[in-house]
């Protein structure tokens, strides 16, 4: 066998950053991810957003927290992301 055949292919999970907009479900958060794209005709920069469900094992996140989530295997019908880190916590009053 050659060396290339015996090496395993290392894949890194895709990560995105966003804001938690809901934590009402058990062990699940909803993250709003915004990105800026250029309009194809008018060349104006516009904002596009996506809402993604992510797995939060410890129920650590609160609404308004900035988080980083990573892509993973499907955990449920709509949950294919997992919480990687909490970048900024919202101060609780």
C-alpha positions in Angstrom: 0.0 0.0 0.0 1.1 3.5 -0.6 1.4 6.1 2.1 -1.5 8.2 0.7 -3.9 5.2 0.9 -3.1 4.6 4.6 -3.5 8.2 5.7 -6.9 9.2 7.0 -8.5 12.3 5.7 -8.9 14.9 8.4 -12.0 17.0 8.0 -12.5 20.1 10.0 -16.0 21.1 10.9 -17.4 24.3 9.5 -17.9 27.0 12.1 -20.1 30.1 12.2 -20.7 32.9 14.8 -24.0 34.3 15.7 -26.4 35.5 18.4 -28.7 33.3 20.6 -32.3 34.3 20.0 -34.0 31.5 21.8 -33.1 29.0 24.6 -36.6 27.7 25.5 -36.0 24.2 24.3 -34.1 21.7 26.5 -30.5 21.3 25.4 -31.2 23.3 22.2 -30.5 27.0 21.2 -31.6 28.9 18.2 -28.8 31.0 16.7 -29.2 33.9 14.3 -26.3 34.1 11.9 -26.0 37.3 9.8 -23.7 37.7 6.8 -23.0 40.5 4.4 -23.2 39.9 0.7 -23.0 42.1 -2.4 -26.2 42.4 -4.5 -25.4 40.9 -7.9 -27.0 43.7 -10.0 -26.9 46.9 -7.8 -23.6 46.1 -6.0 -25.0 47.3 -2.7 -23.9 45.4 0.4 -27.0 43.8 2.0 -27.5 41.6 5.1 -28.7 38.1 4.9 -29.5 36.0 7.9 -30.2 32.3 8.8 -31.6 30.7 11.9 -30.0 27.5 13.0 -30.7 25.1 15.8 -27.6 24.0 17.8 -27.1 21.5 20.6 -26.3 23.0 24.0 -25.6 20.0 26.3 -25.2 22.0 29.6 -27.9 24.7 28.9 -25.3 27.4 29.4 -26.5 29.9 26.8 -28.8 32.8 27.4 -30.7 35.1 25.0 -28.3 37.6 23.5 -25.1 35.7 24.0 -22.6 35.7 21.1 -21.6 32.1 20.3 -19.7 30.0 17.9 -21.3 26.8 16.6 -19.8 23.9 14.6 -21.4 21.6 12.1 -21.8 18.0 13.2 -23.8 14.8 12.4 -27.6 15.2 12.5 -28.7 15.0 16.1 -32.4 15.5 15.3 -34.6 16.5 12.3 -33.5 20.2 12.5 -30.4 20.1 14.7 -27.1 19.6 12.8 -25.0 22.1 14.8 -23.3 21.9 18.2 -22.2 24.7 20.5 -18.4 25.1 20.3 -17.9 28.2 22.5 -19.6 31.1 24.2 -17.7 34.2 22.9 -19.5 36.9 24.9 -22.1 36.4 27.7 -24.8 39.0 28.2 -24.7 40.5 31.7 -27.6 39.2 33.8 -29.3 41.8 36.0 
